Amino acid sequence: MSSAPQPSTQPAATQGAPGRILQLRLESKPIIYASYMSFLEYGGVFIPSNDKFHMGEEVLLVLELVGPAKTEKLFIKTNVCWINANPSGSGRPKGVGLAFGSDESGLKAKTLFENILTGLLHNERPTYTM
């Protein structure tokens, strides 16, 4: 006879929470442009980092995005979708790309990035990922 499932011993506040938390503050339009991953369905952001990550890893991103009118602070549940394991000669730093999801915070982040970058999204300037 199998035993009944036991309740989680984690505090309720941490149940379902990602295993890692990263903070990022983006202040200038050139850095916002270089960091934003517009080619992803719901958008995403690249974070320079020396830490090791795994594809698909869940990360809670605390993002401060400084726009022309005000600073927005968002808490976004993301997944690792891109890894630059080593810095490149073309100026792409070592770090990780985090994909936003289709939830409210992910959609809000995508909208904020795209509003700040109006008219810049489809030009030929390189970014941290492409």
Buried (B, 14 or more C-beta within 10 A) or exposed (E): EEEEEEEEEEEEEEEEEBEBEBEBEBEEBEEBBBBBBBEBEBBBBBBBBEEEBEEEBBBBBEBEBBBEEEEBEBEBBBBBBBBBEEEEEEEBBBBBBBBBBEEEBBBBBBEBBBEBBEEBEEEEEEBBBE
